[in-house]
Amino acid sequence: MLLLPIGLDESRVGRAPWVSICILALNVAAFAGTSLSHDDEVAEARFREVVAYWRDHPYLALPPEMGRRFGLTEERLARMTAARRPAAVPGGTEAMQAHFDALCEELIQALDDTPERRWSLVPARGLAQAGWVTHQFLHGGLGHLLGNMLVFALVVAPFLEDVWGRPFFLAFYLTGGIAAGAAQALPMGDSPVHILGASGAISACLGAFALRFAHRRVRIFYWFALIVRGTFFVPAWLYAFLGLAADLVGLALAGTGGGVAYAAHVGGFAFGLGAALAMRLTGLENRLAPEGAARVGRTLSASRAQDALADGRDIDARRHLEDALRRDRGDVHSMLALARIHASALEREAATALAERLLGIHLAAGDRAAAQAVVAELGGGIDPALLRPAAAYRMAEVAPDPELADRLDEVAAKG
């Protein structure tokens, strides 16, 4: 059975995700470059030379670095070559041992010269290495690349870039990859094992996505028995946390060893989740968001409404805003958005009622500027005669339009 994430419900973005496109292109280009390199063939040839020489001289000692780099021991060599080690080392082997040591050194150097190894993150190289950034653009195989880029391009990256803006998203992606790499590399000490892949940075995006787009749904394509196929939806937060759960199980079973960087996945996810939470609590997202980007709401309904407004789906937006206000009567952003919809539709009674509520909330909070902004924006869409006299009086005090202020004073005087 095949299950593939292929996008979000109503998955439109307001602007071209150029940063995401460039990151994807760099990953593809890096994979093509490493795949076309002949350095891997050189390293494989050196490895065969080492094995063949030891097969002919099974009494030679294997340098310890071969075990650290390749997990290769004399016992494994004996099994690989079917060579029988003599009970005692014959004399006069110094020259042969020196030659064998030189072959092993050439193998290690050939491995370090491969593009994959050169640009990977290697804990043994310490903190001052380009691998902290470059390892995020390398992949160990076509399946690894396709799996990462499918989630990156169709599920998380364009939508985060759309609401956070290009510069911040790029900084977040690279920093998330570094944090994920640290989660994997630091517990490994001075290990020579290399770390590569965009999975950690994408996990950071997935962690942020789990919080920022919790109100959305991921569309999953299924194909069963080559006949039954279709799509279904999974809540975005559930999709993200199911991935985290799988990584936690993998980390518990394999630790930082094995062929999958589970620690990087978990560390990246935690970083992304924490970054998205910090942005929400500090209001940083609303300060960074590009013009016209969907804003995060106080409730899931409010966030759905913001997405609908950004997409121009006013009917859906109205429905979600009404639900948001039923759940949170103090949500001034949803209140203002719904008042705008009523005013644009010439529904003066509903617009007036919401404008009165907004005015009262802002003045009670001592925010005269916000109250004045509400009257300036909604004043043309309300009917002053529908206001209570006290509300009309307070609105007249902050109305920037003299003509509107006079009409409001008339209503207040009649009361």
C-alpha positions in Angstrom: 0.0 0.0 0.0 1.4 3.4 -1.0 0.7 6.5 1.1 2.0 9.9 0.0 1.4 13.4 1.3 0.5 15.6 -1.7 -0.5 18.9 -0.2 -3.0 20.7 2.0 -6.7 21.4 1.8 -7.3 24.5 -0.3 -3.5 24.7 -0.6 -3.0 28.1 -2.2 -0.2 30.5 -1.3 -0.3 34.3 -1.9 3.1 34.6 -3.5 5.7 32.5 -5.3 7.8 30.5 -2.7 11.1 31.4 -4.3 13.2 30.5 -1.2 11.6 27.0 -1.1 12.1 26.6 -4.8 15.8 27.5 -4.5 16.3 25.2 -1.6 14.7 22.3 -3.5 16.8 23.1 -6.6 20.0 23.2 -4.5 19.2 19.8 -3.0 18.6 18.3 -6.5 21.8 20.0 -7.9 23.9 18.7 -4.9 22.5 15.2 -5.4 23.3 15.3 -9.1 26.8 16.6 -8.4 27.6 13.9 -5.9 26.0 11.2 -8.0 28.1 12.1 -11.1 31.4 12.3 -9.1 34.0 9.6 -9.8 35.5 9.9 -6.4 33.2 7.2 -5.0 34.6 4.8 -7.6 38.2 5.7 -6.5 37.3 5.0 -2.8 35.7 1.7 -3.7 38.8 0.7 -5.7 41.0 1.6 -2.7 38.7 -0.6 -0.5 39.1 -3.5 -2.8 42.9 -3.1 -2.8 42.9 -3.2 1.1 40.7 -6.3 1.2 42.7 -8.1 -1.5 46.1 -7.3 0.1 44.9 -8.6 3.5 43.5 -11.7 1.9 47.0 -12.5 0.6 48.6 -11.5 4.0 46.0 -12.4 6.7 48.6 -12.1 9.4 48.9 -8.3 9.1 47.4 -6.0 11.8 44.5 -3.8 10.8 45.0 -0.1 11.8 42.5 1.0 14.5 41.3 3.8 12.3 39.8 1.3 9.9 37.5 0.1 12.7 36.4 3.7 13.6 35.8 4.7 9.9 34.3 1.5 8.5 33.5 -0.7 11.4 36.1 -3.1 9.9 37.9 -5.6 12.0 40.3 -8.5 11.3 37.5 -10.9 12.1 35.2 -9.3 9.5 38.0 -9.3 7.0 38.5 -13.0 7.6 34.8 -13.7 7.0 34.8 -11.5 3.9 37.9 -13.1 2.3 37.5 -16.6 3.7 41.2 -16.3 4.6 42.6 -18.3 7.5 44.7 -16.3 9.9 47.9 -18.1 11.0 48.4 -18.9 14.6 51.6 -16.9 14.7 52.8 -13.9 12.7 55.8 -14.8 10.6 58.9 -12.8 10.8 60.0 -10.2 8.3 56.6 -8.6 7.8 57.6 -5.0 8.5 57.7 -3.9 4.9 54.4 -5.7 4.1 52.8 -4.1 7.2 54.0 -0.6 6.2 52.6 -1.2 2.7 49.3 -2.3 4.1 49.1 0.7 6.4 49.8 2.9 3.4 46.9 1.3 1.5 44.6 1.9 4.5 45.7 5.6 4.6 45.0 5.9 0.9 41.5 4.4 1.4 40.8 6.9 4.2 42.0 9.8 2.1 39.9 8.6 -0.8 36.8 8.5 1.4 37.5 12.0 2.7 37.8 13.3 -0.9 34.3 12.1 -1.9 31.9 15.1 -2.2 29.5 13.4 0.1 32.1 13.0 2.9 33.7 16.4 2.2 30.5 18.4 2.7 28.8 16.3 5.3 28.7 17.1 9.0 31.4 15.1 10.7 31.5 15.3 14.6 35.2 14.6 14.6 35.9 17.8 12.7 34.6 19.9 15.7 32.6 23.1 15.7 34.5 25.0 13.0 33.2 23.3 9.8 31.1 24.2 6.9 29.2 20.9 7.3 26.8 22.5 9.8 25.1 24.2 6.8 26.2 22.1 3.7 25.1 18.8 5.1 21.5 20.1 4.8 21.7 19.9 1.0 23.1 16.3 0.6 21.3 13.0 0.3 22.4 9.4 0.4 20.2 8.2 -2.4 17.3 9.0 -4.7 14.7 7.7 -2.3 16.1 9.8 0.5 16.0 12.9 -1.8 12.5 12.3 -3.1 11.0 11.5 0.3 12.4 14.7 1.8 11.6 17.0 -1.1 8.0 15.6 -1.3 7.2 16.6 2.3 9.2 19.9 2.0 7.7 21.2 -1.3 4.1 20.0 -1.0 3.4 20.1 2.7 5.4 22.5 4.8 7.9 24.9 3.1 5.7 27.1 0.8 3.1 27.7 3.4 5.6 28.7 6.1 7.4 31.0 3.6 4.1 32.5 2.7 3.1 33.6 6.2 6.6 34.3 7.6 8.2 36.0 4.6 11.2 34.9 2.5 14.1 36.3 4.6 12.9 34.9 7.9 11.9 31.6 6.5 15.4 31.1 5.0 17.0 32.0 8.3 14.6 29.6 10.1 15.3 26.8 7.7 19.1 27.0 8.0 19.1 27.5 11.8 16.7 24.6 12.2 19.0 22.4 10.2 22.0 23.4 12.4 20.0 22.7 15.5 19.0 19.3 14.2 22.6 18.6 13.2 23.7 19.5 16.7 21.1 17.1 18.3 22.6 14.3 16.2 26.3 15.2 16.3 26.9 16.3 19.9 26.0 13.0 21.5 28.3 11.3 19.0 31.4 12.9 20.5 34.4 12.8 18.1 32.9 10.1 15.9 34.2 10.1 12.3 30.7 9.0 11.0 29.3 11.6 8.7 25.8 13.1 8.9 23.9 14.3 5.8 20.4 15.1 4.7 17.7 17.8 4.7 15.6 15.7 7.1 16.6 17.7 10.2 15.8 21.1 8.6 12.5 19.7 7.2 11.7 18.3 10.7 12.1 21.8 12.0 9.7 23.0 9.4 7.3 20.2 10.3 7.5 21.1 14.0 6.6 24.8 13.2 3.9 23.6 10.8 2.3 21.4 13.5 1.5 24.5 15.5 1.2 27.2 12.9 -1.1 25.2 10.6 -2.8 23.0 13.2 -6.2 24.1 11.7 -5.3 22.8 8.2 -5.5 19.2 6.8 -2.9 17.3 4.9 -4.1 15.5 1.8 -2.8 11.9 1.6 -2.8 9.9 -1.6 -3.3 6.1 -1.2 -2.8 3.4 -3.8 -3.7 -0.2 -2.7 -3.3 -3.4 -4.8 -2.7 -1.3 -8.0 -6.5 -0.8 -8.2 -7.9 1.1 -5.3 -6.7 4.6 -5.1 -7.8 8.0 -3.9 -7.1 10.6 -1.3 -8.1 11.4 2.3 -7.3 14.1 4.8 -5.4 14.0 8.1 -5.4 17.0 10.5 -2.0 18.7 10.0 -1.1 18.6 13.7 -1.8 14.8 13.7 0.3 14.2 10.6 3.2 16.1 12.1 3.1 14.4 15.5 2.7 10.9 13.9 6.0 11.6 12.2 7.5 12.7 15.5 6.3 9.6 17.2 7.9 7.4 14.6 11.2 9.2 15.1 11.0 8.9 18.9 10.5 5.2 18.6 13.4 5.0 16.2 15.6 7.0 18.5 14.7 4.8 21.5 15.6 1.7 19.6 18.7 2.8 17.6 20.0 5.8 19.5 22.3 8.0 17.4 23.7 5.1 15.6 22.3 3.3 12.6 21.6 4.7 9.2 18.8 7.1 10.1 19.5 10.4 12.0 16.5 10.0 14.4 18.1 12.5 16.9 18.3 15.1 14.2 14.7 14.6 13.3 13.5 14.9 16.9 15.9 17.8 17.6 14.7 19.7 14.5 11.0 19.1 15.3 11.5 20.4 18.8 13.3 23.5 17.5 10.6 24.2 15.0 7.8 23.8 17.5 9.6 26.0 20.0 10.3 28.7 17.3 6.6 28.8 16.2 5.4 29.0 19.8 7.8 31.9 20.6 6.7 33.7 17.5 3.1 33.4 18.5 3.6 34.5 22.1 5.8 37.5 21.2 3.6 38.6 18.2 6.7 38.4 16.0 4.9 36.6 13.2 2.4 39.5 12.8 5.3 41.9 12.6 7.1 39.8 10.0 4.2 38.7 7.9 4.2 40.1 4.3 1.2 42.3 3.3 -1.8 40.1 2.6 -0.5 37.0 4.3 -2.9 35.0 6.4 -2.5 35.8 10.1 -2.6 33.3 12.8 -5.8 33.5 14.8 -6.6 33.1 18.5 -8.6 29.9 17.8 -8.6 27.3 15.0 -11.7 28.9 13.5 -10.1 32.3 13.5 -7.0 30.9 11.7 -9.3 29.1 9.2 -11.0 32.5 8.6 -7.7 34.2 8.0 -6.7 31.6 5.4 -10.1 32.0 3.7 -9.7 35.8 3.6 -6.2 35.6 2.1 -7.6 33.3 -0.5 -10.6 35.6 -1.3 -13.2 33.1 0.0 -15.5 35.5 1.8 -18.3 33.1 2.3 -16.0 30.6 4.1 -14.4 33.4 5.9 -17.7 34.7 7.2 -18.7 31.2 8.5 -15.4 30.7 10.3 -15.4 34.2 11.8 -18.9 33.7 13.2 -17.7 30.4 14.7 -14.6 32.1 16.1 -16.7 34.8 17.9 -19.0 32.2 19.3 -16.0 30.5 20.8 -14.1 33.7 21.9 -16.2 36.8 22.2 -13.2 39.0 22.9 -11.4 38.1 19.6 -11.1 41.7 18.3 -9.3 40.7 15.1 -12.1 38.3 14.1 -14.6 40.9 15.1 -13.0 43.5 12.9 -12.7 41.1 10.0 -16.4 40.2 10.2 -17.4 43.8 10.5 -15.5 44.6 7.3 -17.4 41.8 5.5 -20.7 43.1 6.7 -19.8 46.7 5.8 -18.7 45.7 2.3 -22.0 43.8 1.8 -23.9 46.9 3.0 -25.2 44.9 6.0 -25.3 48.0 8.1 -27.2 46.6 11.1 -24.6 43.8 11.6 -21.7 46.1 10.9 -23.0 48.7 13.3 -23.4 46.2 16.1 -19.8 44.9 15.7 -18.4 48.4 15.4 -20.1 49.3 18.7 -18.6 46.2 20.4 -15.2 47.0 19.1 -15.4 50.6 20.2 -16.4 49.6 23.7 -13.5 47.0 24.0 -10.8 49.5 22.8 -12.0 52.4 25.0 -12.3 50.1 28.0 -8.7 49.1 27.4 -7.7 52.8 27.1 -6.6 52.4 23.5 -8.1 55.5 22.0 -6.0 55.2 18.8 -7.4 51.7 18.1 -11.0 53.0 18.7 -10.4 55.9 16.3 -9.0 53.5 13.6 -12.2 51.3 13.9 -14.4 54.4 13.4 -12.3 55.7 10.5 -12.5 52.3 8.7 -16.1 51.3 9.5 -17.8 54.7 9.8 -19.0 54.6 6.2 -20.6 51.2 6.6 -22.6 51.7 9.7 -26.0 53.3 10.5 -25.6 55.8 13.4 -29.3 55.6 14.1 -28.8 52.0 15.2 -26.4 52.9 17.9 -27.3 53.4 21.5 -27.0 57.1 22.5 -24.0 56.4 24.9 -22.2 54.5 22.2 -23.0 57.3 19.6 -21.5 59.9 22.0 -18.3 57.9 22.5 -18.0 57.3 18.8 -18.4 60.9 18.0 -15.5 61.8 20.3 -13.1 59.7 18.3 -14.6 60.1 14.8 -12.0 61.7 12.4 -14.8 62.7 10.0 -16.6 65.9 11.1 -19.7 65.0 9.1 -19.9 61.6 10.8 -19.3 63.1 14.2 -22.2 65.5 13.7 -24.6 62.7 12.8 -23.4 60.8 15.8 -23.9 63.8 18.1 -27.5 64.0 16.8 -28.2 60.4 17.7 -26.6 61.0 21.1 -28.7 64.1 21.7 -31.9 62.3 20.9 -31.2 59.9 23.7 
